[in-house]
């Protein structure tokens, strides 16, 4: 287990729901990934990310899927892309990501609590 944090420390992490509106394979990296454009609603807008999801998802399966992401990390250069958010996932039995996603539709941009 990791060190305990306070609730106020947790609140510094801005986790919001968004809808994937674009997904495209990116083979220009050591490990293939999918470039995502995610709509987080009016307040946040559309943000880009790169995620190593190719073992469990095809790009076309991701369109209109709602996912959770950390939106207040600094931007990160990932190969030929500037990633603006960290998409959240859990590992499957093989250690490959399964996206963290609400089971019912939620308004884009809503923050986790």
Secondary structure, DSSP 4 states (H G I P E B T S, - for coil): -PPP--HHHHTTS-EEEEEEEEEEEE-SSSS-EEEEEEE-HHHH-EEEEEE--TTT--HHHHTT-EEEEE-SSPPEEETTEEE-SEE-EEE-TTS-EEE---SS---TTPBP-
